[in-house]
């Protein structure tokens, strides 16, 4: 497993979990919805439920985030659809250097354009088209992003190309104090490498007392 960047949260605000819109990825359990919050986070949860909260801070240009996504996203979504976890996706821009920073901003701004019903599929597309090699390649051009949105059924070309959400995304990212991505927390508790193992992660979410993080 790629060794992930150490991530320490020094300021963390719990996001209100309100669910009102549908999401992709199989038949949802009753009450489970994906909702965009005003700060750009996306909440996948059973409204009215009391499941533990899994916060995922991710940068779309981060290769370790892509690795995490490929390993555990299916498990996370399944548990959310079953009402066993409330997932809060936090798209952030953590990089300061170019071309990573601009890559990240363009992708995150485009994701804000995409409706809830298409967002999870668009997130898959972002990781699939992540620029490589990391730290060298420029990518996530607005035309590529608009085409990816169209591919998943979202007609948001003007919004994507205009990058109208770029400033708002950067403003929200600046409020989040993390040292690296991905950062994964369960009810505010930092998860380490265990977050990359789908079986272990599920055991942690389900409250297995024999699992430590």
N, C-alpha and C positions, 0 to 999 in steps of 0.2 A: 504494500500500500504506500502510495506517495505520502511522505511525511507532511502533514498539514502545518500551515502557519499557526503558531501559538496565538490564541485569541483570548483577551481578557476584557470583560465588560466592566467599565468604571462608571457608566451611567446607563440605567435601563428603565424604560417606562413601559408598563404593561398596556397593551392595546386592547380597547374595548372590543369584545367579540359579539358583533351583531351580524346576522346572516340573512341576506335577502335575495340573492341571485343564484342561478344554477351554475354547474361547472361540468367540464368534460371529464371523461375517464370512467365509463361504466355507469351502471344504474345506481344512483345515490340512495342512501338510507333516508327515511323520512326526516325532514328538518335540516339535512346537511346542505349547506350552500357555500359558495365562494363569494366573498364580498370585498370590494375595494374600499379602503378607509381614506379619509381626507389627506393623510400623510403619504399615501402611495403604497402602503402595505396591503397585502392581500390575505384575507382570513378565510380559511377552509374549516368549517365547524358545523356541529349540530346545534342550531339555535336552541337556547334553553337548556342545553346540556351542561354537565359539570365535569367534563373530561379534563385531564391535565393539558397544559398549554406548552406546545413545542414551538419555540421561536427560532427561525432560521435566517441568519444574516448572510446574504450572498451577493457577490459581485459577478456579473455575467462574463467579465473578461478574466475571471480567476479560474485557472485550470484545476485547482483543488476543489473548488465549488462544483465544477463539472464532474469531477470524480465522485464527489458525494452524491450528486444528483443521479448519476448512473447506477450507483450502488443501492441507494435507499429510497428513492422517490416513489417507486411503486408500493413499497411497504407503508410509507407515510400516508400516501393517498388512500390505500386500502383501509388503514386504521381510522383515518378521518371519516371515510364513508360509513364505517361501522359505528361511528360515534364514540370511538375510544380515545381520540386525541383531537385537540384543537390546534391547528397549524397556522402560524403567522409567518408569512414570507416577507422578509424585509430586503428589498433590492437596495443596495448601497453602492457607492463608488468609494473604494478604499485607496485606490492607487493615486499617487501624485505625479509619477513620471509618465511621459508619452512614449509610445502611442496608447498605452493601456488606459490612461485616464479618459481620453476622448472616446476610445472604443466603448468603455463602460458607460459613459454618460449617454452616448447615442442609443445604446441598447436599452438602458433603463428608461430613458425618455420615451422611446418607442413603445415599451411595455405598458406605460401609463395610458397610451392611446387605445390599447386593445381592450374590448369589453370583457367583463368577467367570464362570459360563456366561452370565450376563445383563449383566455389568458394562459391557462395551464398548457395548452397545446403550443402556444407561442413561446412560452418559456422553454419547452422542449426544443423548439427550433433554434432558439438563441444558443443553447448549449451545443447543439449539433453543428452550428456554423461559427463557433467561437474561433477568433483569429489565432493562428499558430504559425510559427513558434511564438510562445508567450514572451512579451517584452520586446519583440522585434516587429511582428506583423501588425499592420493597420488593417482594420476590417470593420464589420458592422456598419457599412455605408448606409446612408438613408435609403438608397434604392434597394439594397439587399434586404434591409429591415422591412420596407414597405412590401416587397415581394413575399417575405416570410409571413407577414400579417395576412396578406391576400390568400396565401396557401392554406392558412388555418381558418379562413372564412370571415376575416375581419376587413371591412372596407374603410380603412383609416389612413389611406395614403397621404392625404394632405397634412394630417396631424403628425404623422411620422416624419415626413420630409421637412416640415417646419420646425421640428424639435421644440414645440411649444412648451413641453414639460421639463426641459433640460434645467432651467434655473430653479424650478421648484424641487426637482430631484436633488440637486446639489445642496440646496438650503436644508432639506430634510436630512441628507447624509451628514451634513456638518454637525447636526445635533446628536449624532450617535457616536459614542466614544468606544471604539473597538480598535484593537491592534492588528487584527487580521481577519481574513475570511477563508473558509466559512466559520461562523460562530454559531453554535447550536446550544440552546438552553431548554431544559425541561422544568417548567414552573420556576424559572429564574436560576436554576442550577446548571452550571457549565458542564457540558458533556465533552469528553475528550475523543480519543480515537474510536471509542465504542460507537459513536454516531455513524461511523462508516460501515458497520457490520449490521445488516438488516435484522438478523435473528436476535442479536444482543440488544439492538435499539428497541425492537418490539418488546423484549423482556423488561427493559427499563421502563418503557411507557406503561406497560401493564402492571408495574409495581412489584416485580420479582425481588424479594428481599435478599436473594443471594447474589445480586448483581451490584457491583460498585462502579462508580464513575470517577 
